[in-house]
């Protein structure tokens, strides 16, 4: 094997991203290692005093979440807000190719599914606690929502 061939092999290994290549032929054994040399010094962070952390209760299915709170949006308004019971991503549809659960102007009854909120890869159906008509959807589809954030305005009459 010639020097030029070895140099080309070294360049090829460096470009390929491989960290080590071994080549063994009749009269030659060649090992090429690429990358920065391993550091020989270690840095230890300063000692930290132990702290006591209480474990949070395990999160269960949708039934474990408290019902969404219903309050009037303003003192003189007749509309009721449906608020998010959890933090997550708001979806108006059960899947991208399906229609929305509810639209503005739809009549809903108690227990009607209004939307889903994805939290930690779980899709939680948000149901209405009241009957009425959807007046306004306050959140855009596929956007993050916070706990207690208003999602819908409902006319209970």
Secondary structure, DSSP 8 states (H G I E B T S, - for coil): --HHHHHHHHHHHHHHT-SEEEEE-SS-EEEEE-S-------------------------SGGGS----EEESSTT--EEEEE-SS-EEEESBSSTTS-BS--TT-EE-TT-EEEEEEETTEEEEEE-SS-EEEEEE-S-TTEEE-TT-EEEEEE--
